[in-house]
Amino acid sequence: HILSNPSLGAEDFSYFAQAAPGAFFRLGCKSKDGEMKSAHHPLFDIDEECLALGVALQVSNALSFLRKK
């Protein structure tokens, strides 16, 4: 799913990307009750099953990078 109005808020990633190629992605991970609370909310909770997808994506990125080297 691609966000129609993406925002990274006050993210500093752009400074790192000026020094080295990079990409930023957001892993959607609602809580099991379907409510979304921001990471800074005191009731922040996620369905941890989504984390396996995030890890797989990062591993795939790393392997792709290493194959090019």
C-alpha positions, 0 to 999 in steps of 0.5 A: 500500500502506498500512502497518498500523503506520506510524511516522515515527520521530523525524521533525520534520515534525509541527512544520512541519504545525502552521504550514502544512497538509501531508502526509507520504508514504513512497516504497517503494524496495527494492533490486533484490535485494529487501532493505530497508536503512534510509537510515542503514545503510552498505549502503543501496541502492535501485532508483532506478527508483522515484524517477521515481514519487516525482518525479511524485507531488511534481510532481502535488502542486505542480500541484494546489496551484498550481491551487487558488491 
